[in-house]
Amino acid sequence: MKLPITIMAVLLTIVPLTAMPQTAPVTGKEIFEQMCAGCHGTRGDGGAGQKSGFVPRVPTLANKEYMNSVPDDYLVLIIQKGGEYMGKMSSMPAWEKRLSEKEIRDVVAHIRTF
């Protein structure tokens, strides 16, 4: 059971590398749409923009009550270190080697708009 999850995590890390456009995204929204929406959906609810058939289903980022209870620094750590490091889904990759802290904070700011 761990092997398919490991393979999925590796694929989710490699696919964004090969799908990078020639110009890098500059806003939190652009970064989110390019690197996060495939799993989280373009509205953070796992809906539109989400890869069809993605399993396991990711929790929504559009739950305002829950998201208001979570500090920005916690979200930054999840994005930097990945889901498994933070006790979340192991399929959530760590982005600390691909995104600067400013870019990650821009993504967090965009997530707060859901």
Stockholm file with secondary structure:
# STOCKHOLM 1.0

chainA/1-114         MKLPITIMAVLLTIVPLTAMPQTAPVTGKEIFEQMCAGCHGTRGDGGAGQKSGFVPRVPTLANKEYMNSVPDDYLVLIIQKGGEYMGKMSSMPAWEKRLSEKEIRDVVAHIRTF
#=GR chainA/1-114 SS CHHHHHHHHHHHHHHHHHTCCSSCCCSHHHHHHHHTHHHHCTTSSSCTTSCTTCSSCCCCSCCHHHHHTSCHHHHHHHHHHCTGGGTSCTTSCCCTTTSCHHHHHHHHHHHTTC
#=GC SS_cons         CHHHHHHHHHHHHHHHHHTCCSSCCCSHHHHHHHHTHHHHCTTSSSCTTSCTTCSSCCCCSCCHHHHHTSCHHHHHHHHHHCTGGGTSCTTSCCCTTTSCHHHHHHHHHHHTTC
//
